[in-house]
């Protein structure tokens, strides 16, 4: 048998948390699995998910995604749908969880979701570990970005 043709990227959307890199200075990132129910996976494939106000938090020894909104799956009729704002467990190895827990407790770092995507038919989440930015840091980032944009504009004109 021949291999199936790859599907277009439209059925496997990537959802990014654009505010995370604006509000946090991300030092490192880590890929994690996420425990979902079937209707949640269908809603994610349809692009009905928002990571805007979400964050990761330890409850005991387990890491959970809190505040992510996955809309209910509409074609299912709503009888066996999921709760849109429930906590979702993140799946990591024990040593990774221990390292993250130490970083949050000892160093005062935050864990924020950066991106939600499909990899090999499974939903993965890219989480970032970093510090919160203050207003001065955000202004410096805007200034650097404007300077890079100006340099690119000058180089494009050939001057």
C-alpha positions in Angstrom: 0.0 0.0 0.0 1.1 3.5 -0.7 1.4 6.1 2.1 -1.4 8.5 2.6 -0.9 12.0 1.4 -0.2 14.5 4.0 -3.1 16.7 5.0 -2.9 20.4 4.7 -2.1 22.4 7.8 -5.6 23.8 8.0 -6.9 20.8 10.0 -4.0 21.0 12.4 -4.0 24.6 13.7 -1.3 26.1 15.8 -2.6 28.4 18.6 -0.1 30.9 20.0 -0.1 32.9 23.2 1.3 36.2 21.8 0.9 38.1 25.1 3.2 35.6 26.9 6.4 36.8 25.2 5.3 40.4 25.7 4.6 40.0 29.5 7.4 37.5 30.4 11.1 37.3 29.6 11.1 33.6 28.6 14.4 31.9 29.6 13.7 28.3 28.4 10.8 26.3 26.9 9.6 22.8 27.2 7.2 20.6 25.2 4.5 18.8 27.2 1.6 16.6 26.5 -1.9 17.5 27.7 -4.7 15.3 29.0 -7.8 16.0 27.0 -11.2 14.5 26.2 -12.4 13.7 22.7 -14.6 16.8 22.2 -11.7 19.0 23.3 -9.4 17.6 20.6 -12.2 18.2 18.0 -12.6 21.8 19.1 -8.8 22.4 19.0 -8.7 21.0 15.4 -11.5 23.5 14.6 -9.3 26.3 16.0 -11.8 27.1 18.8 -9.2 27.6 21.6 -7.7 30.6 23.4 -4.6 30.7 25.5 -4.8 34.5 26.2 -5.3 34.5 30.0 -3.9 31.0 30.7 -1.0 30.0 33.0 0.4 26.8 34.5 0.3 26.0 38.2 1.3 23.2 40.4 -1.3 21.4 42.4 0.6 19.0 44.7 3.2 17.3 42.4 1.2 17.7 39.2 1.3 20.6 36.7 -2.0 22.0 35.4 -3.0 24.4 32.6 -5.4 26.9 34.1 -7.4 29.5 32.2 -7.2 28.1 28.7 -10.6 28.2 27.0 -11.5 25.4 24.7 -15.0 26.0 23.3 -17.6 23.2 23.4 -17.8 21.1 20.2 -21.0 22.3 18.5 -21.8 19.5 16.1 -21.9 17.0 19.0 -25.3 18.3 20.2 -23.9 19.4 23.5 -25.0 16.2 25.4 -21.5 14.9 26.2 -19.5 18.1 25.9 -16.6 19.2 28.1 -16.4 22.1 30.5 -14.7 25.0 28.5 -12.6 26.4 31.4 -11.6 23.3 33.3 -8.1 22.6 34.6 -6.1 20.3 32.2 -3.2 18.2 33.4 0.1 18.6 31.6 2.0 15.4 31.0 5.7 15.6 31.7 8.4 13.3 33.1 8.9 13.3 36.9 12.4 14.9 36.7 11.1 17.7 34.4 8.2 18.4 36.9 10.7 18.5 39.8 13.0 20.9 37.9 10.0 23.2 37.1 8.7 23.1 40.6 12.1 24.1 42.0 12.4 26.9 39.5 9.0 28.3 40.5 9.5 28.0 44.2 13.2 28.9 44.6 13.8 31.3 41.7 10.4 32.9 41.5 9.9 32.0 37.8 6.6 31.7 36.1 5.4 28.9 33.8 3.2 30.1 30.9 1.9 28.4 27.8 3.4 29.7 24.6 1.9 27.5 21.9 -0.6 24.7 21.4 -0.1 22.4 18.3 -0.5 18.9 16.9 2.5 16.6 16.6 2.0 13.1 15.3 -1.8 13.3 15.8 -1.4 14.3 19.5 -1.9 17.7 21.0 1.2 19.2 22.5 1.8 22.4 24.4 5.0 24.5 24.5 5.4 26.0 27.9 7.9 28.7 28.7 9.7 29.3 32.0 10.6 33.0 32.6 10.4 36.1 34.7 7.7 38.7 34.6 8.7 41.9 32.7 8.2 45.3 34.2 7.2 48.4 32.2 10.8 49.4 31.6 11.6 46.1 30.0 8.6 46.3 27.8 9.6 49.8 26.6 13.1 48.6 25.9 11.8 45.7 23.8 9.6 48.1 21.7 12.6 50.4 21.2 14.8 47.5 20.1 12.1 46.3 17.7 11.7 49.7 16.2 15.4 50.1 15.7 15.6 46.7 13.9 12.7 47.7 11.7 14.4 51.0 10.8 17.7 49.2 9.9 15.8 46.7 7.8 14.0 49.5 6.0 17.3 51.3 5.2 18.9 48.1 4.0 16.0 47.3 1.8 16.2 50.7 0.1 19.9 50.0 -0.5 21.2 52.9 1.5 
